[in-house]
């Protein structure tokens, strides 16, 4: 059942931002289980690419303007069943 509902929900796009040997993470306002730090991420909006969503959400969450470099991969989240994409990005 969870998988069917998840398929109707937008995917989640995350940006893996590397700058000067450091990786950008953001602290969640509300912890999800034990998770309190994550890569900048959010839902892919209709008509938007995964890479575009990763860039947009990074700007919204951090104020930083990044450029998508390469799609690193996609997977189905084991708990939510939602499609997750990860995009390499640079400042």
PyMOL Python script that loads the backbone (N, CA, C, O; Angstrom):
from pymol import cmd

cmd.read_pdbstr("""\
ATOM      1  N   UNK A   1       0.815  -1.193   0.000  1.00  0.00           N
ATOM      2  CA  UNK A   1       0.000   0.000   0.000  1.00  0.00           C
ATOM      3  C   UNK A   1       0.858   1.257   0.000  1.00  0.00           C
ATOM      4  O   UNK A   1       0.585   2.198  -0.746  1.00  0.00           O
ATOM      5  N   UNK A   2       1.894   1.278   0.831  1.00  0.00           N
ATOM      6  CA  UNK A   2       2.769   2.448   0.899  1.00  0.00           C
ATOM      7  C   UNK A   2       3.386   2.731  -0.463  1.00  0.00           C
ATOM      8  O   UNK A   2       3.501   3.890  -0.861  1.00  0.00           O
ATOM      9  N   UNK A   3       3.788   1.676  -1.188  1.00  0.00           N
ATOM     10  CA  UNK A   3       4.423   1.848  -2.491  1.00  0.00           C
ATOM     11  C   UNK A   3       3.452   2.504  -3.472  1.00  0.00           C
ATOM     12  O   UNK A   3       3.862   3.397  -4.213  1.00  0.00           O
ATOM     13  N   UNK A   4       2.184   2.095  -3.505  1.00  0.00           N
ATOM     14  CA  UNK A   4       1.212   2.680  -4.421  1.00  0.00           C
ATOM     15  C   UNK A   4       1.016   4.161  -4.126  1.00  0.00           C
ATOM     16  O   UNK A   4       1.026   4.969  -5.054  1.00  0.00           O
ATOM     17  N   UNK A   5       0.840   4.539  -2.875  1.00  0.00           N
ATOM     18  CA  UNK A   5       0.670   5.938  -2.505  1.00  0.00           C
ATOM     19  C   UNK A   5       1.911   6.747  -2.832  1.00  0.00           C
ATOM     20  O   UNK A   5       1.803   7.890  -3.277  1.00  0.00           O
ATOM     21  N   UNK A   6       3.089   6.173  -2.618  1.00  0.00           N
ATOM     22  CA  UNK A   6       4.335   6.884  -2.871  1.00  0.00           C
ATOM     23  C   UNK A   6       4.509   7.172  -4.355  1.00  0.00           C
ATOM     24  O   UNK A   6       5.059   8.210  -4.723  1.00  0.00           O
ATOM     25  N   UNK A   7       4.042   6.257  -5.218  1.00  0.00           N
ATOM     26  CA  UNK A   7       4.189   6.454  -6.653  1.00  0.00           C
ATOM     27  C   UNK A   7       3.408   7.663  -7.135  1.00  0.00           C
ATOM     28  O   UNK A   7       3.775   8.260  -8.147  1.00  0.00           O
ATOM     29  N   UNK A   8       2.353   8.038  -6.449  1.00  0.00           N
ATOM     30  CA  UNK A   8       1.547   9.189  -6.828  1.00  0.00           C
ATOM     31  C   UNK A   8       2.125  10.497  -6.299  1.00  0.00           C
ATOM     32  O   UNK A   8       1.744  11.575  -6.754  1.00  0.00           O
ATOM     33  N   UNK A   9       3.029  10.408  -5.357  1.00  0.00           N
ATOM     34  CA  UNK A   9       3.655  11.600  -4.775  1.00  0.00           C
ATOM     35  C   UNK A   9       4.898  11.959  -5.554  1.00  0.00           C
ATOM     36  O   UNK A   9       5.559  11.079  -6.106  1.00  0.00           O
ATOM     37  N   UNK A  10       5.237  13.266  -5.609  1.00  0.00           N
ATOM     38  CA  UNK A  10       6.446  13.674  -6.346  1.00  0.00           C
ATOM     39  C   UNK A  10       7.701  13.053  -5.748  1.00  0.00           C
ATOM     40  O   UNK A  10       7.752  12.722  -4.564  1.00  0.00           O
ATOM     41  N   UNK A  11       8.704  12.907  -6.595  1.00  0.00           N
ATOM     42  CA  UNK A  11       9.994  12.423  -6.129  1.00  0.00           C
ATOM     43  C   UNK A  11      10.691  13.486  -5.293  1.00  0.00           C
ATOM     44  O   UNK A  11      10.281  14.646  -5.271  1.00  0.00           O
ATOM     45  N   UNK A  12      11.732  13.079  -4.619  1.00  0.00           N
ATOM     46  CA  UNK A  12      12.544  13.973  -3.802  1.00  0.00           C
ATOM     47  C   UNK A  12      13.913  14.106  -4.465  1.00  0.00           C
ATOM     48  O   UNK A  12      14.541  13.107  -4.816  1.00  0.00           O
ATOM     49  N   UNK A  13      14.365  15.337  -4.631  1.00  0.00           N
ATOM     50  CA  UNK A  13      15.671  15.598  -5.237  1.00  0.00           C
ATOM     51  C   UNK A  13      16.611  16.185  -4.190  1.00  0.00           C
ATOM     52  O   UNK A  13      16.260  17.138  -3.494  1.00  0.00           O
ATOM     53  N   UNK A  14      17.795  15.614  -4.085  1.00  0.00           N
ATOM     54  CA  UNK A  14      18.807  16.095  -3.139  1.00  0.00           C
ATOM     55  C   UNK A  14      20.032  16.586  -3.893  1.00  0.00           C
ATOM     56  O   UNK A  14      20.403  16.037  -4.931  1.00  0.00           O
ATOM     57  N   UNK A  15      20.650  17.627  -3.357  1.00  0.00           N
ATOM     58  CA  UNK A  15      21.882  18.166  -3.934  1.00  0.00           C
ATOM     59  C   UNK A  15      23.056  17.764  -3.051  1.00  0.00           C
ATOM     60  O   UNK A  15      23.038  17.966  -1.837  1.00  0.00           O
ATOM     61  N   UNK A  16      24.063  17.198  -3.677  1.00  0.00           N
ATOM     62  CA  UNK A  16      25.306  16.882  -2.978  1.00  0.00           C
ATOM     63  C   UNK A  16      26.285  17.979  -3.409  1.00  0.00           C
ATOM     64  O   UNK A  16      26.880  17.917  -4.485  1.00  0.00           O
ATOM     65  N   UNK A  17      26.435  18.979  -2.542  1.00  0.00           N
ATOM     66  CA  UNK A  17      27.225  20.162  -2.871  1.00  0.00           C
ATOM     67  C   UNK A  17      28.605  20.023  -2.236  1.00  0.00           C
ATOM     68  O   UNK A  17      28.731  19.898  -1.018  1.00  0.00           O
ATOM     69  N   UNK A  18      29.635  20.046  -3.078  1.00  0.00           N
ATOM     70  CA  UNK A  18      31.011  19.939  -2.614  1.00  0.00           C
ATOM     71  C   UNK A  18      31.723  21.242  -2.949  1.00  0.00           C
ATOM     72  O   UNK A  18      31.663  21.724  -4.080  1.00  0.00           O
ATOM     73  N   UNK A  19      32.400  21.806  -1.946  1.00  0.00           N
ATOM     74  CA  UNK A  19      33.143  23.052  -2.145  1.00  0.00           C
ATOM     75  C   UNK A  19      34.386  23.014  -1.264  1.00  0.00           C
ATOM     76  O   UNK A  19      34.293  22.866  -0.045  1.00  0.00           O
ATOM     77  N   UNK A  20      35.535  23.148  -1.889  1.00  0.00           N
ATOM     78  CA  UNK A  20      36.814  23.154  -1.166  1.00  0.00           C
ATOM     79  C   UNK A  20      36.948  21.964  -0.221  1.00  0.00           C
ATOM     80  O   UNK A  20      37.386  22.108   0.920  1.00  0.00           O
ATOM     81  N   UNK A  21      36.567  20.797  -0.709  1.00  0.00           N
ATOM     82  CA  UNK A  21      36.719  19.575   0.072  1.00  0.00           C
ATOM     83  C   UNK A  21      35.682  19.370   1.159  1.00  0.00           C
ATOM     84  O   UNK A  21      35.805  18.442   1.958  1.00  0.00           O
ATOM     85  N   UNK A  22      34.669  20.211   1.205  1.00  0.00           N
ATOM     86  CA  UNK A  22      33.613  20.085   2.211  1.00  0.00           C
ATOM     87  C   UNK A  22      32.290  19.777   1.532  1.00  0.00           C
ATOM     88  O   UNK A  22      32.060  20.159   0.385  1.00  0.00           O
ATOM     89  N   UNK A  23      31.417  19.078   2.263  1.00  0.00           N
ATOM     90  CA  UNK A  23      30.097  18.721   1.748  1.00  0.00           C
ATOM     91  C   UNK A  23      29.043  19.480   2.544  1.00  0.00           C
ATOM     92  O   UNK A  23      29.078  19.498   3.774  1.00  0.00           O
ATOM     93  N   UNK A  24      28.102  20.107   1.835  1.00  0.00           N
ATOM     94  CA  UNK A  24      27.052  20.900   2.473  1.00  0.00           C
ATOM     95  C   UNK A  24      25.935  20.010   2.997  1.00  0.00           C
ATOM     96  O   UNK A  24      25.394  19.180   2.266  1.00  0.00           O
ATOM     97  N   UNK A  25      25.594  20.190   4.272  1.00  0.00           N
ATOM     98  CA  UNK A  25      24.408  19.557   4.849  1.00  0.00           C
ATOM     99  C   UNK A  25      23.592  20.637   5.541  1.00  0.00           C
ATOM    100  O   UNK A  25      24.111  21.697   5.890  1.00  0.00           O
ATOM    101  N   UNK A  26      22.312  20.357   5.733  1.00  0.00           N
ATOM    102  CA  UNK A  26      21.431  21.282   6.425  1.00  0.00           C
ATOM    103  C   UNK A  26      20.798  20.558   7.606  1.00  0.00           C
ATOM    104  O   UNK A  26      20.564  19.350   7.562  1.00  0.00           O
ATOM    105  N   UNK A  27      20.531  21.308   8.645  1.00  0.00           N
ATOM    106  CA  UNK A  27      19.913  20.730   9.832  1.00  0.00           C
ATOM    107  C   UNK A  27      18.410  20.828   9.698  1.00  0.00           C
ATOM    108  O   UNK A  27      17.877  21.895   9.396  1.00  0.00           O
ATOM    109  N   UNK A  28      17.728  19.729   9.920  1.00  0.00           N
ATOM    110  CA  UNK A  28      16.268  19.694   9.845  1.00  0.00           C
ATOM    111  C   UNK A  28      15.672  20.423  11.040  1.00  0.00           C
ATOM    112  O   UNK A  28      16.189  20.326  12.152  1.00  0.00           O
ATOM    113  N   UNK A  29      14.596  21.146  10.815  1.00  0.00           N
ATOM    114  CA  UNK A  29      13.893  21.814  11.922  1.00  0.00           C
ATOM    115  C   UNK A  29      13.229  20.790  12.819  1.00  0.00           C
ATOM    116  O   UNK A  29      13.180  20.952  14.039  1.00  0.00           O
ATOM    117  N   UNK A  30      12.718  19.732  12.205  1.00  0.00           N
ATOM    118  CA  UNK A  30      12.075  18.659  12.946  1.00  0.00           C
ATOM    119  C   UNK A  30      12.786  17.364  12.582  1.00  0.00           C
ATOM    120  O   UNK A  30      12.883  17.010  11.407  1.00  0.00           O
ATOM    121  N   UNK A  31      13.276  16.669  13.581  1.00  0.00           N
ATOM    122  CA  UNK A  31      13.974  15.415  13.319  1.00  0.00           C
ATOM    123  C   UNK A  31      13.019  14.378  12.764  1.00  0.00           C
ATOM    124  O   UNK A  31      11.849  14.312  13.143  1.00  0.00           O
ATOM    125  N   UNK A  32      13.543  13.574  11.862  1.00  0.00           N
ATOM    126  CA  UNK A  32      12.797  12.449  11.303  1.00  0.00           C
ATOM    127  C   UNK A  32      13.456  11.202  11.861  1.00  0.00           C
ATOM    128  O   UNK A  32      14.445  10.713  11.314  1.00  0.00           O
ATOM    129  N   UNK A  33      12.906  10.691  12.952  1.00  0.00           N
ATOM    130  CA  UNK A  33      13.581   9.600  13.643  1.00  0.00           C
ATOM    131  C   UNK A  33      14.862  10.147  14.248  1.00  0.00           C
ATOM    132  O   UNK A  33      14.832  11.121  15.000  1.00  0.00           O
ATOM    133  N   UNK A  34      15.972   9.533  13.927  1.00  0.00           N
ATOM    134  CA  UNK A  34      17.257  10.001  14.425  1.00  0.00           C
ATOM    135  C   UNK A  34      17.935  10.960  13.451  1.00  0.00           C
ATOM    136  O   UNK A  34      19.013  11.482  13.735  1.00  0.00           O
ATOM    137  N   UNK A  35      17.296  11.191  12.297  1.00  0.00           N
ATOM    138  CA  UNK A  35      17.878  12.052  11.278  1.00  0.00           C
ATOM    139  C   UNK A  35      17.675  13.521  11.618  1.00  0.00           C
ATOM    140  O   UNK A  35      16.538  13.980  11.726  1.00  0.00           O
ATOM    141  N   UNK A  36      18.769  14.268  11.788  1.00  0.00           N
ATOM    142  CA  UNK A  36      18.634  15.707  12.009  1.00  0.00           C
ATOM    143  C   UNK A  36      19.478  16.509  11.019  1.00  0.00           C
ATOM    144  O   UNK A  36      19.309  17.724  10.923  1.00  0.00           O
ATOM    145  N   UNK A  37      20.373  15.867  10.287  1.00  0.00           N
ATOM    146  CA  UNK A  37      21.176  16.515   9.255  1.00  0.00           C
ATOM    147  C   UNK A  37      20.942  15.778   7.945  1.00  0.00           C
ATOM    148  O   UNK A  37      20.818  14.553   7.921  1.00  0.00           O
ATOM    149  N   UNK A  38      20.882  16.534   6.860  1.00  0.00           N
ATOM    150  CA  UNK A  38      20.664  15.926   5.551  1.00  0.00           C
ATOM    151  C   UNK A  38      21.228  16.828   4.462  1.00  0.00           C
ATOM    152  O   UNK A  38      21.620  17.964   4.726  1.00  0.00           O
ATOM    153  N   UNK A  39      21.267  16.318   3.246  1.00  0.00           N
ATOM    154  CA  UNK A  39      21.619  17.145   2.099  1.00  0.00           C
ATOM    155  C   UNK A  39      20.418  18.044   1.794  1.00  0.00           C
ATOM    156  O   UNK A  39      19.284  17.657   2.076  1.00  0.00           O
ATOM    157  N   UNK A  40      20.639  19.238   1.223  1.00  0.00           N
ATOM    158  CA  UNK A  40      19.501  20.064   0.823  1.00  0.00           C
ATOM    159  C   UNK A  40      18.638  19.253  -0.151  1.00  0.00           C
ATOM    160  O   UNK A  40      19.153  18.666  -1.103  1.00  0.00           O
ATOM    161  N   UNK A  41      17.326  19.225   0.095  1.00  0.00           N
ATOM    162  CA  UNK A  41      16.453  18.381  -0.721  1.00  0.00           C
ATOM    163  C   UNK A  41      15.007  18.841  -0.622  1.00  0.00           C
ATOM    164  O   UNK A  41      14.623  19.551   0.307  1.00  0.00           O
ATOM    165  N   UNK A  42      14.224  18.424  -1.589  1.00  0.00           N
ATOM    166  CA  UNK A  42      12.803  18.721  -1.568  1.00  0.00           C
ATOM    167  C   UNK A  42      12.093  18.049  -2.719  1.00  0.00           C
ATOM    168  O   UNK A  42      12.715  17.374  -3.540  1.00  0.00           O
ATOM    169  N   UNK A  43      10.775  18.236  -2.776  1.00  0.00           N
ATOM    170  CA  UNK A  43       9.961  17.605  -3.806  1.00  0.00           C
ATOM    171  C   UNK A  43      10.222  18.211  -5.183  1.00  0.00           C
ATOM    172  O   UNK A  43      10.447  19.413  -5.321  1.00  0.00           O
ATOM    173  N   UNK A  44      10.187  17.360  -6.180  1.00  0.00           N
ATOM    174  CA  UNK A  44      10.302  17.787  -7.570  1.00  0.00           C
ATOM    175  C   UNK A  44       8.928  18.316  -7.987  1.00  0.00           C
ATOM    176  O   UNK A  44       7.925  17.611  -7.874  1.00  0.00           O
ATOM    177  N   UNK A  45       8.891  19.552  -8.465  1.00  0.00           N
ATOM    178  CA  UNK A  45       7.634  20.169  -8.880  1.00  0.00           C
ATOM    179  C   UNK A  45       7.268  19.733 -10.295  1.00  0.00           C
ATOM    180  O   UNK A  45       8.151  19.355 -11.065  1.00  0.00           O
ATOM    181  N   UNK A  46       5.972  19.778 -10.659  1.00  0.00           N
ATOM    182  CA  UNK A  46       5.545  19.382 -12.005  1.00  0.00           C
ATOM    183  C   UNK A  46       6.331  20.134 -13.081  1.00  0.00           C
ATOM    184  O   UNK A  46       6.485  21.354 -13.012  1.00  0.00           O
ATOM    185  N   UNK A  47       6.824  19.396 -14.072  1.00  0.00           N
ATOM    186  CA  UNK A  47       7.576  19.981 -15.169  1.00  0.00           C
ATOM    187  C   UNK A  47       9.031  20.282 -14.852  1.00  0.00           C
ATOM    188  O   UNK A  47       9.756  20.778 -15.714  1.00  0.00           O
ATOM    189  N   UNK A  48       9.467  19.995 -13.649  1.00  0.00           N
ATOM    190  CA  UNK A  48      10.831  20.300 -13.213  1.00  0.00           C
ATOM    191  C   UNK A  48      11.697  19.044 -13.282  1.00  0.00           C
ATOM    192  O   UNK A  48      11.226  17.944 -12.995  1.00  0.00           O
ATOM    193  N   UNK A  49      12.948  19.211 -13.661  1.00  0.00           N
ATOM    194  CA  UNK A  49      13.880  18.079 -13.648  1.00  0.00           C
ATOM    195  C   UNK A  49      14.364  17.833 -12.222  1.00  0.00           C
ATOM    196  O   UNK A  49      14.259  18.705 -11.360  1.00  0.00           O
ATOM    197  N   UNK A  50      14.887  16.653 -11.990  1.00  0.00           N
ATOM    198  CA  UNK A  50      15.465  16.346 -10.675  1.00  0.00           C
ATOM    199  C   UNK A  50      16.623  17.286 -10.374  1.00  0.00           C
ATOM    200  O   UNK A  50      16.770  17.758  -9.246  1.00  0.00           O
ATOM    201  N   UNK A  51      17.445  17.556 -11.384  1.00  0.00           N
ATOM    202  CA  UNK A  51      18.587  18.456 -11.199  1.00  0.00           C
ATOM    203  C   UNK A  51      18.114  19.866 -10.867  1.00  0.00           C
ATOM    204  O   UNK A  51      18.671  20.523  -9.988  1.00  0.00           O
ATOM    205  N   UNK A  52      17.081  20.330 -11.577  1.00  0.00           N
ATOM    206  CA  UNK A  52      16.523  21.661 -11.319  1.00  0.00           C
ATOM    207  C   UNK A  52      15.949  21.779  -9.923  1.00  0.00           C
ATOM    208  O   UNK A  52      16.110  22.806  -9.265  1.00  0.00           O
ATOM    209  N   UNK A  53      15.275  20.724  -9.465  1.00  0.00           N
ATOM    210  CA  UNK A  53      14.705  20.727  -8.118  1.00  0.00           C
ATOM    211  C   UNK A  53      15.805  20.773  -7.065  1.00  0.00           C
ATOM    212  O   UNK A  53      15.667  21.461  -6.054  1.00  0.00           O
ATOM    213  N   UNK A  54      16.893  20.046  -7.295  1.00  0.00           N
ATOM    214  CA  UNK A  54      18.008  20.042  -6.343  1.00  0.00           C
ATOM    215  C   UNK A  54      18.622  21.434  -6.229  1.00  0.00           C
ATOM    216  O   UNK A  54      18.928  21.892  -5.128  1.00  0.00           O
ATOM    217  N   UNK A  55      18.803  22.108  -7.369  1.00  0.00           N
ATOM    218  CA  UNK A  55      19.359  23.468  -7.381  1.00  0.00           C
ATOM    219  C   UNK A  55      18.401  24.436  -6.687  1.00  0.00           C
ATOM    220  O   UNK A  55      18.825  25.244  -5.861  1.00  0.00           O
ATOM    221  N   UNK A  56      17.111  24.355  -7.020  1.00  0.00           N
ATOM    222  CA  UNK A  56      16.103  25.253  -6.432  1.00  0.00           C
ATOM    223  C   UNK A  56      16.019  25.066  -4.923  1.00  0.00           C
ATOM    224  O   UNK A  56      16.022  26.041  -4.171  1.00  0.00           O
ATOM    225  N   UNK A  57      15.945  23.810  -4.479  1.00  0.00           N
ATOM    226  CA  UNK A  57      15.817  23.573  -3.041  1.00  0.00           C
ATOM    227  C   UNK A  57      17.057  23.992  -2.271  1.00  0.00           C
ATOM    228  O   UNK A  57      16.949  24.428  -1.125  1.00  0.00           O
ATOM    229  N   UNK A  58      18.223  23.870  -2.869  1.00  0.00           N
ATOM    230  CA  UNK A  58      19.437  24.353  -2.213  1.00  0.00           C
ATOM    231  C   UNK A  58      19.348  25.857  -1.999  1.00  0.00           C
ATOM    232  O   UNK A  58      19.690  26.352  -0.925  1.00  0.00           O
ATOM    233  N   UNK A  59      18.889  26.589  -3.015  1.00  0.00           N
ATOM    234  CA  UNK A  59      18.732  28.050  -2.902  1.00  0.00           C
ATOM    235  C   UNK A  59      17.702  28.387  -1.820  1.00  0.00           C
ATOM    236  O   UNK A  59      17.938  29.271  -0.997  1.00  0.00           O
ATOM    237  N   UNK A  60      16.562  27.690  -1.818  1.00  0.00           N
ATOM    238  CA  UNK A  60      15.508  27.965  -0.843  1.00  0.00           C
ATOM    239  C   UNK A  60      15.949  27.663   0.590  1.00  0.00           C
ATOM    240  O   UNK A  60      15.604  28.401   1.513  1.00  0.00           O
ATOM    241  N   UNK A  61      16.697  26.601   0.775  1.00  0.00           N
ATOM    242  CA  UNK A  61      17.070  26.175   2.125  1.00  0.00           C
ATOM    243  C   UNK A  61      18.322  26.853   2.670  1.00  0.00           C
ATOM    244  O   UNK A  61      18.478  26.977   3.884  1.00  0.00           O
ATOM    245  N   UNK A  62      19.226  27.298   1.775  1.00  0.00           N
ATOM    246  CA  UNK A  62      20.503  27.832   2.253  1.00  0.00           C
ATOM    247  C   UNK A  62      20.811  29.239   1.766  1.00  0.00           C
ATOM    248  O   UNK A  62      21.661  29.920   2.339  1.00  0.00           O
ATOM    249  N   UNK A  63      20.124  29.686   0.706  1.00  0.00           N
ATOM    250  CA  UNK A  63      20.437  30.976   0.102  1.00  0.00           C
ATOM    251  C   UNK A  63      21.606  30.905  -0.870  1.00  0.00           C
ATOM    252  O   UNK A  63      21.979  31.915  -1.466  1.00  0.00           O
ATOM    253  N   UNK A  64      22.189  29.718  -1.036  1.00  0.00           N
ATOM    254  CA  UNK A  64      23.329  29.540  -1.932  1.00  0.00           C
ATOM    255  C   UNK A  64      22.869  29.189  -3.342  1.00  0.00           C
ATOM    256  O   UNK A  64      21.938  28.404  -3.525  1.00  0.00           O
ATOM    257  N   UNK A  65      23.526  29.775  -4.330  1.00  0.00           N
ATOM    258  CA  UNK A  65      23.257  29.445  -5.725  1.00  0.00           C
ATOM    259  C   UNK A  65      24.276  28.417  -6.173  1.00  0.00           C
ATOM    260  O   UNK A  65      25.478  28.682  -6.168  1.00  0.00           O
ATOM    261  N   UNK A  66      23.797  27.243  -6.561  1.00  0.00           N
ATOM    262  CA  UNK A  66      24.680  26.170  -7.004  1.00  0.00           C
ATOM    263  C   UNK A  66      24.348  25.802  -8.444  1.00  0.00           C
ATOM    264  O   UNK A  66      23.299  26.169  -8.973  1.00  0.00           O
ATOM    265  N   UNK A  67      25.257  25.076  -9.058  1.00  0.00           N
ATOM    266  CA  UNK A  67      25.067  24.568 -10.414  1.00  0.00           C
ATOM    267  C   UNK A  67      25.096  23.050 -10.381  1.00  0.00           C
ATOM    268  O   UNK A  67      25.996  22.445  -9.800  1.00  0.00           O
ATOM    269  N   UNK A  68      24.093  22.442 -11.015  1.00  0.00           N
ATOM    270  CA  UNK A  68      24.076  20.985 -11.127  1.00  0.00           C
ATOM    271  C   UNK A  68      25.195  20.548 -12.059  1.00  0.00           C
ATOM    272  O   UNK A  68      25.392  21.136 -13.123  1.00  0.00           O
ATOM    273  N   UNK A  69      25.924  19.521 -11.658  1.00  0.00           N
ATOM    274  CA  UNK A  69      27.032  19.021 -12.452  1.00  0.00           C
ATOM    275  C   UNK A  69      26.694  17.677 -13.080  1.00  0.00           C
ATOM    276  O   UNK A  69      26.927  17.457 -14.268  1.00  0.00           O
ATOM    277  N   UNK A  70      26.138  16.778 -12.264  1.00  0.00           N
ATOM    278  CA  UNK A  70      25.914  15.415 -12.744  1.00  0.00           C
ATOM    279  C   UNK A  70      24.889  14.713 -11.860  1.00  0.00           C
ATOM    280  O   UNK A  70      24.919  14.838 -10.636  1.00  0.00           O
ATOM    281  N   UNK A  71      23.984  13.973 -12.495  1.00  0.00           N
ATOM    282  CA  UNK A  71      23.064  13.111 -11.755  1.00  0.00           C
ATOM    283  C   UNK A  71      23.884  11.931 -11.236  1.00  0.00           C
ATOM    284  O   UNK A  71      24.499  11.198 -12.011  1.00  0.00           O
ATOM    285  N   UNK A  72      23.883  11.762  -9.926  1.00  0.00           N
ATOM    286  CA  UNK A  72      24.662  10.679  -9.322  1.00  0.00           C
ATOM    287  C   UNK A  72      23.893   9.368  -9.290  1.00  0.00           C
ATOM    288  O   UNK A  72      24.479   8.290  -9.387  1.00  0.00           O
ATOM    289  N   UNK A  73      22.576   9.469  -9.155  1.00  0.00           N
ATOM    290  CA  UNK A  73      21.785   8.246  -9.135  1.00  0.00           C
ATOM    291  C   UNK A  73      20.406   8.462  -8.560  1.00  0.00           C
ATOM    292  O   UNK A  73      20.096   9.517  -8.008  1.00  0.00           O
ATOM    293  N   UNK A  74      19.580   7.431  -8.703  1.00  0.00           N
ATOM    294  CA  UNK A  74      18.217   7.428  -8.181  1.00  0.00           C
ATOM    295  C   UNK A  74      17.989   6.118  -7.454  1.00  0.00           C
ATOM    296  O   UNK A  74      18.607   5.099  -7.765  1.00  0.00           O
ATOM    297  N   UNK A  75      17.089   6.160  -6.478  1.00  0.00           N
ATOM    298  CA  UNK A  75      16.731   4.944  -5.746  1.00  0.00           C
ATOM    299  C   UNK A  75      15.344   5.122  -5.158  1.00  0.00           C
ATOM    300  O   UNK A  75      14.835   6.240  -5.088  1.00  0.00           O
ATOM    301  N   UNK A  76      14.749   4.056  -4.746  1.00  0.00           N
ATOM    302  CA  UNK A  76      13.483   4.102  -4.034  1.00  0.00           C
ATOM    303  C   UNK A  76      13.806   4.108  -2.542  1.00  0.00           C
ATOM    304  O   UNK A  76      14.526   3.239  -2.052  1.00  0.00           O
ATOM    305  N   UNK A  77      13.266   5.098  -1.825  1.00  0.00           N
ATOM    306  CA  UNK A  77      13.518   5.187  -0.385  1.00  0.00           C
ATOM    307  C   UNK A  77      12.913   3.955   0.290  1.00  0.00           C
ATOM    308  O   UNK A  77      11.748   3.637   0.053  1.00  0.00           O
ATOM    309  N   UNK A  78      13.681   3.261   1.121  1.00  0.00           N
ATOM    310  CA  UNK A  78      13.202   2.009   1.714  1.00  0.00           C
ATOM    311  C   UNK A  78      12.017   2.164   2.664  1.00  0.00           C
ATOM    312  O   UNK A  78      11.248   1.218   2.834  1.00  0.00           O
ATOM    313  N   UNK A  79      11.851   3.317   3.282  1.00  0.00           N
ATOM    314  CA  UNK A  79      10.730   3.495   4.219  1.00  0.00           C
ATOM    315  C   UNK A  79       9.519   4.147   3.576  1.00  0.00           C
ATOM    316  O   UNK A  79       8.386   3.761   3.860  1.00  0.00           O
ATOM    317  N   UNK A  80       9.743   5.130   2.712  1.00  0.00           N
ATOM    318  CA  UNK A  80       8.608   5.863   2.130  1.00  0.00           C
ATOM    319  C   UNK A  80       8.192   5.334   0.766  1.00  0.00           C
ATOM    320  O   UNK A  80       7.065   5.566   0.329  1.00  0.00           O
ATOM    321  N   UNK A  81       9.093   4.622   0.087  1.00  0.00           N
ATOM    322  CA  UNK A  81       8.803   4.130  -1.243  1.00  0.00           C
ATOM    323  C   UNK A  81       8.871   5.206  -2.312  1.00  0.00           C
ATOM    324  O   UNK A  81       8.543   4.944  -3.470  1.00  0.00           O
ATOM    325  N   UNK A  82       9.292   6.416  -1.946  1.00  0.00           N
ATOM    326  CA  UNK A  82       9.371   7.518  -2.909  1.00  0.00           C
ATOM    327  C   UNK A  82      10.685   7.480  -3.677  1.00  0.00           C
ATOM    328  O   UNK A  82      11.713   7.042  -3.161  1.00  0.00           O
ATOM    329  N   UNK A  83      10.629   7.952  -4.929  1.00  0.00           N
ATOM    330  CA  UNK A  83      11.835   8.037  -5.746  1.00  0.00           C
ATOM    331  C   UNK A  83      12.722   9.148  -5.211  1.00  0.00           C
ATOM    332  O   UNK A  83      12.273  10.281  -5.036  1.00  0.00           O
ATOM    333  N   UNK A  84      13.976   8.825  -4.951  1.00  0.00           N
ATOM    334  CA  UNK A  84      14.973   9.786  -4.473  1.00  0.00           C
ATOM    335  C   UNK A  84      16.031   9.935  -5.557  1.00  0.00           C
ATOM    336  O   UNK A  84      16.500   8.942  -6.113  1.00  0.00           O
ATOM    337  N   UNK A  85      16.408  11.181  -5.859  1.00  0.00           N
ATOM    338  CA  UNK A  85      17.500  11.408  -6.800  1.00  0.00           C
ATOM    339  C   UNK A  85      18.574  12.233  -6.096  1.00  0.00           C
ATOM    340  O   UNK A  85      18.284  13.046  -5.219  1.00  0.00           O
ATOM    341  N   UNK A  86      19.805  12.005  -6.498  1.00  0.00           N
ATOM    342  CA  UNK A  86      20.944  12.710  -5.915  1.00  0.00           C
ATOM    343  C   UNK A  86      21.756  13.321  -7.049  1.00  0.00           C
ATOM    344  O   UNK A  86      22.183  12.625  -7.970  1.00  0.00           O
ATOM    345  N   UNK A  87      21.964  14.640  -6.967  1.00  0.00           N
ATOM    346  CA  UNK A  87      22.665  15.382  -7.999  1.00  0.00           C
ATOM    347  C   UNK A  87      23.909  16.054  -7.418  1.00  0.00           C
ATOM    348  O   UNK A  87      23.827  16.742  -6.401  1.00  0.00           O
ATOM    349  N   UNK A  88      25.051  15.856  -8.060  1.00  0.00           N
ATOM    350  CA  UNK A  88      26.268  16.552  -7.663  1.00  0.00           C
ATOM    351  C   UNK A  88      26.129  18.016  -8.092  1.00  0.00           C
ATOM    352  O   UNK A  88      25.671  18.305  -9.197  1.00  0.00           O
ATOM    353  N   UNK A  89      26.526  18.926  -7.214  1.00  0.00           N
ATOM    354  CA  UNK A  89      26.412  20.367  -7.507  1.00  0.00           C
ATOM    355  C   UNK A  89      27.623  21.108  -6.934  1.00  0.00           C
ATOM    356  O   UNK A  89      28.246  20.674  -5.965  1.00  0.00           O
ATOM    357  N   UNK A  90      27.928  22.230  -7.564  1.00  0.00           N
ATOM    358  CA  UNK A  90      29.053  23.062  -7.135  1.00  0.00           C
ATOM    359  C   UNK A  90      28.583  24.488  -6.904  1.00  0.00           C
ATOM    360  O   UNK A  90      27.631  24.953  -7.531  1.00  0.00           O
ATOM    361  N   UNK A  91      29.273  25.185  -5.982  1.00  0.00           N
ATOM    362  CA  UNK A  91      29.008  26.609  -5.750  1.00  0.00           C
ATOM    363  C   UNK A  91      29.541  27.409  -6.911  1.00  0.00           C
ATOM    364  O   UNK A  91      29.424  28.635  -6.921  1.00  0.00           O
TER     365      UNK A  91
END
""", "prot")
cmd.dss("prot")
cmd.show_as("cartoon", "prot")
cmd.util.cbc("prot")
cmd.orient("prot")
